[in-house]
Amino acid sequence: MKKKGYLFTAIILLTGLFSCKKIEESLTEFDITYHSSATIPATVSIDVPFDIPLPPVTTNTVEEFENNNTHKDLVKEIHLKTLELTVTDPADGDFGFLRNIEIYISAEGLSEKKIAWKLNIPDNVGGTLELETTSDDLKEYLFKDKFKLRVRATTDRLITRDYEIDIKSVFHVKANIFGS
């Protein structure tokens, strides 16, 4: 009788294991990366926040969804995985002049939302800066044809020339696979 009980338990466990595997196979996760560039202008004052509006970013989510065997209606959530800033000019530039930086996202019909930030930036930070990111679901912003990013920065020392920066944002998508 004990053998039947063990056999029954083993069958239940194996069925559960294969069911979980089947559920996992019906889900897909992938990243979408966008690059923007901004110019931080030479400053005339310190400790005064200023905004840097950026041109709209054209999303290519429909193509990305198709490449990953899903579509908009099957997307469960999209989160900002990382947002990284890199000084591209001057070549030897770094972000030591920044005190705080915040990045906001907006899109047509949606309110602006803070998605990334770094406060109390140390003077020895270097030429690359990884920001803290929100855990909010941002799929509605990426479902739009375009979204805008706005940079709000505060410097703690004067800079005498413009700084060109690359903004790399990586969004992580969780979705069901088309046809599953």
C-alpha positions in Angstrom: 0.0 0.0 0.0 2.9 2.4 0.8 4.3 1.9 -2.7 1.0 3.1 -4.3 1.1 6.1 -2.0 4.6 7.0 -3.1 3.8 6.3 -6.7 0.7 8.6 -6.5 2.7 11.3 -4.8 5.5 11.1 -7.5 2.9 11.3 -10.3 1.3 14.4 -8.7 4.7 16.1 -8.3 5.8 15.3 -11.9 2.5 16.6 -13.2 2.9 19.8 -11.2 6.5 20.2 -12.4 5.5 19.8 -16.1 2.5 22.1 -15.7 4.8 24.8 -14.2 7.2 24.3 -17.1 4.3 24.7 -19.6 3.3 27.9 -17.9 6.8 29.2 -18.0 7.0 28.3 -21.7 4.0 30.5 -22.4 5.7 33.5 -21.0 8.4 35.6 -22.6 10.7 38.2 -21.1 12.9 40.5 -23.1 14.6 44.0 -23.0 14.0 47.0 -25.2 16.9 49.5 -25.3 16.6 53.2 -26.2 19.3 55.8 -26.6 18.8 59.6 -26.3 21.3 62.4 -26.1 21.3 65.6 -24.2 23.4 68.6 -23.8 24.0 69.9 -20.3 24.8 73.6 -20.9 27.7 75.5 -19.4 26.4 76.9 -16.1 26.2 80.4 -14.8 25.0 79.5 -11.3 25.1 76.5 -8.9 22.4 74.9 -6.8 19.7 76.1 -9.1 17.7 73.2 -10.7 17.3 73.4 -14.5 15.5 71.4 -17.1 16.8 69.8 -20.3 14.0 68.8 -22.6 14.9 66.1 -25.1 13.4 65.3 -28.5 10.7 62.6 -28.5 11.9 59.0 -28.6 10.1 56.9 -31.3 9.1 53.6 -29.8 9.5 50.5 -31.9 7.5 48.3 -29.5 5.2 46.7 -32.1 8.3 45.4 -34.0 10.0 44.3 -30.7 6.8 42.5 -29.6 6.6 40.7 -33.0 10.3 39.7 -32.8 9.6 38.1 -29.4 6.4 36.3 -30.5 4.0 38.5 -28.6 1.9 41.7 -29.1 0.7 44.6 -27.2 -2.5 42.9 -25.8 -0.4 40.1 -24.3 2.1 42.4 -22.5 1.7 42.0 -18.7 4.2 44.7 -17.6 7.1 46.9 -18.7 9.6 48.2 -16.1 12.6 50.4 -16.4 15.5 48.0 -15.8 18.4 50.5 -16.0 19.0 54.1 -16.9 22.6 55.0 -17.5 24.2 58.3 -18.4 27.6 58.5 -20.2 29.6 61.7 -20.9 30.4 61.6 -24.6 32.0 65.1 -24.8 34.3 66.4 -23.5 36.2 63.1 -23.9 37.7 63.4 -20.4 34.5 64.7 -18.8 32.8 63.3 -15.7 29.6 63.9 -13.8 31.4 65.2 -10.7 29.8 68.7 -11.3 26.3 67.3 -10.7 24.6 67.4 -7.3 21.3 65.8 -8.3 19.7 64.5 -11.5 16.2 63.3 -12.2 14.7 61.8 -15.4 11.0 62.1 -16.2 8.9 60.3 -18.9 5.8 61.6 -20.6 3.6 60.7 -23.5 0.5 61.9 -25.3 -2.5 61.6 -22.9 -0.3 60.5 -20.0 0.9 62.5 -17.1 4.6 63.0 -16.5 6.3 60.6 -14.1 9.7 60.5 -12.5 11.4 57.3 -13.6 15.1 57.6 -12.6 17.2 59.7 -10.3 20.5 60.1 -8.5 20.9 62.4 -5.5 24.0 63.6 -3.7 26.3 62.6 -6.5 29.9 62.3 -5.3 32.6 64.4 -6.9 34.6 61.2 -8.0 31.7 59.6 -9.8 33.4 59.3 -13.2 32.1 59.6 -16.8 29.3 57.0 -16.4 26.4 57.3 -14.0 23.8 54.6 -13.3 20.6 56.1 -11.8 18.1 54.5 -9.4 14.9 53.6 -11.2 11.2 53.4 -10.4 9.5 50.0 -10.1 6.3 51.4 -11.7 4.8 49.7 -14.7 5.5 51.9 -17.7 3.8 49.9 -20.4 1.3 52.6 -21.3 4.2 55.0 -22.1 5.9 52.5 -24.3 2.6 51.6 -26.1 2.5 55.1 -27.5 4.3 55.9 -30.8 6.6 58.3 -29.0 7.6 59.2 -25.5 9.6 62.2 -24.1 12.3 62.2 -21.5 13.0 65.4 -19.5 16.2 65.8 -17.5 16.2 68.0 -14.3 19.7 68.6 -12.9 21.4 70.6 -10.2 25.1 71.4 -10.3 27.3 71.9 -7.3 30.1 73.7 -9.3 30.3 75.8 -12.4 31.1 74.2 -15.7 32.5 76.4 -18.5 31.5 74.3 -21.5 28.6 72.2 -22.6 28.6 68.5 -21.8 27.1 66.0 -24.2 25.7 62.9 -22.7 24.2 59.6 -23.9 21.1 58.4 -22.1 20.7 54.6 -22.3 17.4 53.3 -21.0 16.6 49.6 -20.8 13.0 48.5 -20.4 12.2 44.9 -19.3 9.1 43.4 -20.8 7.0 40.5 -19.5 4.4 39.1 -21.8 2.5 36.0 -22.9 3.7 34.4 -26.1 1.4 34.8 -29.1 -0.8 31.7 -29.7 -0.1 30.1 -26.3 
